[in-house]
Amino acid sequence: MRILISNDDGIYSPGIMPLAKAAARFGDVRVVAPDVEQSSMSHAITSSRPLRFKRVNRGEFDAYSVNGTPGNSCWHSGTLAAAKQAALLGSRGIAFSTNVSDNHEPDFSALEPHVAKVLDLLMPNRTLCLVNVNLPEKPKGIRWTRQSVRHYDGKVVPDKDPMGRSIFWFTVTPLEGAGKGTDRWAVEHNWVSITPLRLDLTDEADLARALAISSTSAVKGARRRTSVRRSRKKRR
């Protein structure tokens, strides 16, 4: 099995090589990632400028940097976007994420055994084509979860660049806590969350209702037209 490892933090992110090592037990690993951080780029694809890639030294693995987005390396999370791109191409996509801040970086080597446990669980199950995995800093186990959906309040902070030109910083603050059983809730309670996803975002229930309404309206319209034709025949 050939396995592609990518991320949105860049080829030199400290978390990418422990992931490659954990995945190497299941096949031949190649690492391809952006040359600089591309967080929150979603599924952006570089199409207005040429791409370059070059081989880089990342230990024992065949590794390359790309001057583009995670979507080019294999679409809010760039990490999940790379996994989605894999699923779009007919392969399996598994996204691994953990919280990193400017002031604190997790011990990726300590997380490696937990990544291996998740891969042991997921790799034999080929029906799971797209999966999002989130790891807390100190996991106490694994939970299957649903995707967290919550509202945010945006805040725009005006500023000036060194040339005196106006710039704006955009920040977001969640308006409510994570719902129980969601991926965010699991991570907040020190569980590794595993969330099966799909590419088709169609709301099947709403679609069925819309089709039923459309069908009913079409039938009523046909009946009205038939009734009008009959009335005209009687008047003749």
ROTOR-767688 format. One record per residue (C-alpha): residue number from 1; residue in one letter; z, y, x. Coordinates in Angstrom, 3 decimals. Example, Ala and Ser with C-alpha at 12.3 -4.5 7.8 and 13.67 -1.06 7.14 Angstrom:
REM residues 2
   num   residu          z          y          x
     1        A      7.800     -4.500     12.300
     2        S      7.140     -1.060     13.670
END
This chain:
REM residues 236
   num   residu          z          y          x
     1        M      0.000      0.000      0.000
     2        R     -0.874      3.495      1.239
     3        I      1.763      6.159      0.507
     4        L      1.250      9.930      0.721
     5        I      4.331     12.079      1.345
     6        S      4.117     15.792      0.518
     7        N      6.388     18.675     -0.493
     8        D      6.429     22.405     -1.219
     9        D      8.870     23.378      1.549
    10        G      6.388     22.839      4.364
    11        I      5.564     20.233      6.978
    12        Y      8.595     21.170      9.112
    13        S     11.120     20.900      6.284
    14        P     14.029     18.683      7.439
    15        G     13.926     16.646      4.236
    16        I     10.393     15.316      4.483
    17        M     10.866     12.838      7.328
    18        P     13.906     10.996      5.854
    19        L     11.802     10.541      2.712
    20        A      8.919      9.195      4.796
    21        K     11.269      6.727      6.515
    22        A     12.634      5.480      3.177
    23        A      9.100      5.034      1.816
    24        A      7.806      3.279      4.940
    25        R      9.387     -0.008      3.793
    26        F      6.844     -0.172      0.978
    27        G      3.596      0.580      2.801
    28        D      1.647      2.725      5.251
    29        V      2.913      6.313      5.136
    30        R      0.939      9.490      5.790
    31        V      2.591     12.915      5.640
    32        V      0.490     15.897      4.471
    33        A      2.278     19.145      3.565
    34        P      1.754     22.934      3.551
    35        D      1.997     24.676      6.906
    36        V      4.483     27.188      5.406
    37        E      6.849     27.124      2.416
    38        Q      5.055     27.025     -0.939
    39        S      8.004     26.729     -3.333
    40        S      7.345     27.546     -7.026
    41        M      3.581     27.490     -6.502
    42        S      3.293     25.039     -9.402
    43        H     -0.149     23.337     -9.590
    44        A     -2.037     26.148     -7.857
    45        I     -5.171     25.054     -6.035
    46        T     -6.641     27.065     -3.148
    47        S    -10.234     27.820     -4.151
    48        S    -10.963     31.388     -2.984
    49        R    -10.663     30.758      0.757
    50        P    -11.386     27.879      3.131
    51        L     -8.730     25.305      3.973
    52        R     -7.683     24.125      7.395
    53        F     -5.619     21.144      8.383
    54        K     -4.326     19.957     11.709
    55        R     -2.408     17.019     13.027
    56        V      1.222     17.745     13.910
    57        N      3.878     15.822     15.772
    58        R      6.453     14.530     13.303
    59        G      7.692     11.483     15.158
    60        E      6.362      8.062     14.285
    61        F      4.299      9.120     11.283
    62        D      0.707     10.242     10.867
    63        A      1.372     13.858      9.832
    64        Y     -0.838     16.852      8.979
    65        S     -0.267     20.473      7.972
    66        V     -2.519     22.268      5.456
    67        N     -2.838     26.032      5.010
    68        G     -2.727     25.708      1.231
    69        T     -0.556     24.677     -1.703
    70        P      1.068     21.297     -2.487
    71        G     -1.791     20.653     -4.911
    72        N     -4.184     20.828     -1.966
    73        S     -2.014     18.527      0.087
    74        C     -2.641     15.510     -2.100
    75        W      0.771     21.781     -9.745
    76        H      7.280     25.679    -12.245
    77        S      7.824     22.985     -8.907
    78        G      5.344     22.479     -6.114
    79        T      6.975     19.152     -5.253
    80        L      6.441     17.819     -8.755
    81        A      2.926     19.277     -8.654
    82        A      2.009     17.029     -5.749
    83        A      3.262     14.029     -7.736
    84        K      1.280     15.182    -10.787
    85        Q     -1.832     15.464     -8.666
    86        A     -1.344     11.857     -7.560
    87        A     -1.062     10.739    -11.192
    88        L     -4.192     12.721    -12.091
    89        L     -6.062     10.834     -9.390
    90        G     -4.959      7.493    -10.824
    91        S     -2.162      6.802     -8.328
    92        R      1.586      6.809     -8.858
    93        G      3.538     10.021     -8.249
    94        I      7.267     10.205     -7.481
    95        A      8.844     13.626     -6.804
    96        F     12.176     13.862     -4.934
    97        S     14.134     17.129     -4.972
    98        T     17.565     18.350     -3.909
    99        N     19.201     21.764     -3.871
   100        V     18.751     23.835     -0.716
   101        S     19.849     27.443     -0.238
   102        D     19.631     30.010      2.530
   103        N     23.317     29.468      3.288
   104        H     23.549     25.700      2.978
   105        E     21.367     22.697      3.689
   106        P     22.285     19.165      2.553
   107        D     22.646     16.230      4.931
   108        F     19.262     14.610      4.396
   109        S     20.159     11.566      6.477
   110        A     23.114     10.921      4.135
   111        L     20.754     11.112      1.145
   112        E     18.267      8.667      2.661
   113        P     20.086      5.489      1.389
   114        H     20.075      6.928     -2.144
   115        V     16.338      7.634     -1.886
   116        A     15.864      4.029     -0.786
   117        K     17.829      2.765     -3.837
   118        V     15.650      4.816     -6.165
   119        L     12.484      3.494     -4.525
   120        D     13.803     -0.077     -4.809
   121        L     14.222      0.583     -8.521
   122        L     10.907      2.321     -9.143
   123        M      8.365      0.665     -6.880
   124        P      8.267     -2.739     -8.649
   125        N      7.759     -1.007    -12.027
   126        R      4.098      0.009    -11.975
   127        T      4.161      1.341    -15.550
   128        L      6.085      4.395    -14.338
   129        C      3.148      6.510    -13.146
   130        L      4.905      9.895    -12.872
   131        V      8.619     10.236    -12.146
   132        N     10.815     13.200    -11.212
   133        V     13.923     12.423     -9.145
   134        N     16.694     14.953     -8.432
   135        L     19.527     14.264     -6.006
   136        P     22.923     15.985     -5.782
   137        E     24.487     16.498     -2.377
   138        K     26.969     13.610     -2.814
   139        P     25.596     11.114     -5.346
   140        K     27.919      8.707     -7.135
   141        G     25.193      6.708     -8.855
   142        I     21.909      6.813    -10.728
   143        R     21.165      7.948    -14.287
   144        W     17.959      7.804    -16.342
   145        T     17.542     11.245    -17.887
   146        R     15.306     13.456    -19.970
   147        Q     13.868     16.763    -18.819
   148        S     16.105     19.797    -19.097
   149        V     14.699     22.664    -21.151
   150        R     16.689     25.885    -21.324
   151        H     16.148     29.614    -21.717
   152        Y     16.338     32.186    -18.939
   153        D     16.863     35.932    -18.787
   154        G     14.517     37.667    -16.359
   155        K     15.693     40.577    -14.235
   156        V     13.349     42.944    -12.392
   157        V     14.787     44.755     -9.355
   158        P     12.660     47.680     -8.053
   159        D     12.554     48.368     -4.328
   160        K     10.405     49.923     -1.605
   161        D      8.567     48.262      1.269
   162        P      8.688     49.742      4.834
   163        M      5.658     51.875      3.991
   164        G      7.396     53.422      0.980
   165        R      5.307     51.580     -1.580
   166        S      6.914     50.219     -4.749
   167        I      7.726     46.515     -4.854
   168        F      9.634     44.462     -7.389
   169        W     11.914     41.436     -7.049
   170        F     12.084     39.066     -9.999
   171        T     15.143     36.895    -10.595
   172        V     16.161     34.600    -13.447
   173        T     19.551     33.655    -14.904
   174        P     20.022     30.690    -17.286
   175        L     21.329     31.675    -20.722
   176        E     22.958     28.331    -21.481
   177        G     24.261     25.291    -19.672
   178        A     22.351     22.058    -19.131
   179        G     22.345     19.650    -22.063
   180        K     24.090     16.304    -21.656
   181        G     21.735     13.531    -20.616
   182        T     19.278     15.897    -18.922
   183        D     18.308     15.930    -15.266
   184        R     20.181     19.174    -14.582
   185        W     23.310     17.839    -16.285
   186        A     23.160     14.662    -14.208
   187        V     22.875     16.518    -10.909
   188        E     25.689     18.893    -11.882
   189        H     27.857     15.784    -12.391
   190        N     26.782     14.220     -9.068
   191        W     24.362     11.652    -10.479
   192        V     20.891     10.990     -9.131
   193        S     18.602     11.713    -12.084
   194        I     15.405      9.773    -12.736
   195        T     13.121     11.282    -15.370
   196        P      9.884      9.557    -16.445
   197        L      7.196     12.143    -17.197
   198        R      3.634     12.184    -18.479
   199        L      0.583     14.343    -17.922
   200        D     -0.343     14.585    -21.607
   201        L      1.855     17.352    -23.079
   202        T      0.560     16.849    -26.621
   203        D      3.286     16.999    -29.286
   204        E      2.240     13.898    -31.204
   205        A      4.503     14.611    -34.203
   206        D      3.145     18.145    -34.669
   207        L     -0.408     16.904    -34.189
   208        A      0.073     14.250    -36.873
   209        R      1.461     16.856    -39.285
   210        A     -1.400     19.261    -38.556
   211        L     -3.995     16.539    -39.104
   212        A     -2.308     15.526    -42.360
   213        I     -2.332     19.138    -43.608
   214        S     -5.964     19.554    -42.566
   215        S     -6.936     16.321    -44.279
   216        T     -5.109     17.265    -47.479
   217        S     -6.746     20.727    -47.519
   218        A    -10.189     19.196    -47.012
   219        V     -9.640     16.778    -49.922
   220        K     -8.448     19.578    -52.225
   221        G    -11.438     21.705    -51.243
   222        A    -13.835     18.867    -52.001
   223        R    -12.209     18.327    -55.395
   224        R    -12.509     22.041    -56.252
   225        R    -16.202     22.044    -55.320
   226        T    -16.799     18.938    -57.453
   227        S    -14.957     20.528    -60.387
   228        V    -17.065     23.703    -60.123
   229        R    -20.313     21.706    -60.109
   230        R    -19.226     19.771    -63.196
   231        S    -18.344     22.993    -65.039
   232        R    -21.784     24.457    -64.291
   233        K    -23.490     21.343    -65.639
   234        K    -21.531     21.578    -68.891
   235        R    -22.524     25.239    -69.386
   236        R    -26.175     24.286    -68.997
END
